[in-house]
Amino acid sequence: MPVESGNSAAARQAKQKRKSHSLSIRRTNSTEQERSGLQRDMLEGQDSKLPLSLRSNLLDLFSQIEREFENLYIENLELRREIETLNDRLAPDGQTFEGADLAKGGLKTKASHSTSQLSQKLKTTYKASTSKIVSSFKATTSRAVCQLVREYVGHRDGIWDLSVTRTQPVVLGTASADHSAMLWSIETGKCLLKYMGHQGSVNSIKFHPTEQMALTASGDQTAHIWRYMVQLPTPQPVADMSQQTPCEDDVDFSDKDEADGEVEGPNDCPSVRVATTTLRSHQGVVIAADWLVGGKQVVTASWDRAANLYDVETSELVHSLTGHDQELTHCCTHPTQRLVVTSSRDTTFRLWDFRDPSIHSVNVFQGHTDTVTSAVFTVGDNVVSGSDDRTVKVWDLKNMRSPIATIRTDSAVNRISVSVNQKIIALPHDNRQVRLFDMSGVRLARLPRTNRQGHRRMVCCSAWCEDNASCNLFSCGFDRQAIGWNINIPALLQEK
C-alpha cells in the first residue's frame, strides 16, 4: 500500500480548511436577508437627518457591493484550490519519471510543460479577477494637460477633414460638406482663403510636402490640385477660453443645451474657384487623397472600391489599385517611403508597396470586425488602424500577423492621427469625444467637452501640428467647427 507523503497530507489539510471556509461564506450568503432585515431595524432606531428611504437604498447598494466581494473571494478560493491540485499532480509525476530512461524523460518534459501552462493560465485569471474590481475603485487621473486654444468657425456644414501645411507659412486647412475648403490662420482663427472649385462635398484635404499646393477629394468624383498664396495676419492675444485642466471626464450636457445656430460664413475671405489640375478616373465619390513622398504623385481612394495613383505633372492615371470588396474609406502615404495604405468597409486595410518600380506588391490585413475608417503610418515602422468596431490597433510593418497593441473604446473611431514627435494617437469618436493614447495602448487623456467647449456633434478627424507652440492638435466635426488644442505631455511619459 502506498504511503502518503508529509507534503501531500499537509496540502490535503490546507484544502479541507479552505473548503470549510468557503462553506461558511455560503452560509453567510444564505442568511443575508435576515441580516439586512436586522440592519433595517437598527436604522429605524438610529438618529439621522437622512430620510429612511434614502438610508434603506444606501444599505441595499452596500449590500450589493458586499455580495460582489464575497462572490469574487469564493471564486479566488476555487482558483487557488485548482492551482494547488495541479501542483500536487506535478509532484508525483516528478517522482515517477525520476531516474527513467531518456524516452520517458522526454514524456515527462512534455507533460510537465503542458500542466505548467494550464497552471499559469489559472494564475493569470486569478490575478485578473482580483485586480478588476480593485481597479474600479482607483481614482482616474489624467496623464496630460489640455487646453482649448481657439475655434475656427465659418463653414456652413459639417467638416469632414483637416490638415496642417508642412511648409511656411503654417496654416490650417479644412474640408467641408458645404462644397468648400478653407485655409485658416492658426494664431488668429481668421479665414485666409476659400476654395470653391468642387461641385460636391469636399471630403479630404492634404498639403504638398514642399510647395504651396493643396489636394482635395470630393463627392463630385474628382480630386483637385490647386495653388494658394496667403499672408498671415498679425497675431492677437489669445482669449482665455478655458483654464488649463487635466483632460478627463468633464461635465457632459445633452444636445438640447447645445443647439447650433446658423453660422455666418466669412464675407471678406478671398476665394479660388479654378483648380490647377483635375483628376478624373473614379466612378464614385472620392473619399480621400494624399501625396506620395516627393510630391510628384498622388493617390486617391473612392467608393468605387478602387484607389488610383496619378502623375501630378501629366494628370495621367499610373495605377489602379483594385482588390477591396467594398467602398474605400481612407488612404494614407508613408512620410519617407513609397508605401500606401488603404482602408475599406470590407473590414480590411491593404498595404501597397511601390518601392520597387518593377514590382507592386500588396498585403491584406484582416484585424477588424467592422469598417476600417482609417489606417495611418507613423514615422517608424508602424501602422495604426481605427474601426467602427470601436477598436484601434497598432501594427509593426516588419511583422503584421497580429497587432502589437489593441485599444478598446466605447464608440466608433473616425480618422485618427499620430504625433510625430510625441508618438501620441488622437482618436476622434462618434460620441463627440477625442481621446489620446500612447503607442503601447495606454490612455493619456480625454479632451474636455462641456456645453461651453469642445465638439457638440460627431468628431470626424484629428491632425497634429509639430511646428506650432500654441496649438499642436486640431479636431473637426459635424458641428461645423474646427478646434485647436494645446496638449502638454509630461517629459517622463514621453520617455516611456
Buried (B, 14 or more C-beta within 10 A) or exposed (E): EEEEEEEEEEBEEEBEEBEEEBEEBEEEBEEEEEEBEEBBEEBEEEEEEEEEEEBBEEBEEEBEEBEEEBEBBBBBBBBBBBBBBBEBEBEEBEEEBEEEEEEEEEEBEEBBEEBEEEBEEBEEBBEEEBEEEEEEEEEEEBBBBBBBBBEBBBBBBBBBBBBBBBBEBBBBBBBBBBBBBBBBBBBBBBBBBBBBBBEBBBBBBBBBBEEBBBBBBBBBBBBBBBEBEBEBEEEEEBEEEBEEEBBBEBEEEEEEEBEEEEBEBBEEBEEBEEBBBBBEBBEBBBBBBBBBBEBEBBBBBBBBBBBBBBBBEEBEBEBEBEBBEEBBBBBBBBEEBBBBBBBBBBBBBBBBBBEEEEEBEEEEBEBBEEBBBBBBBBEEBBBBBBBBBBBBBBBBBEEBEEBBBEBEBEBBBBBBBBBBEBBBBBBBBBEBBBBBBBBEBEBBBBBBBEBBBBBBBBBBBBBBBEEBEBBBBBBBBBBBBBBBBBBEBEEEBEEE
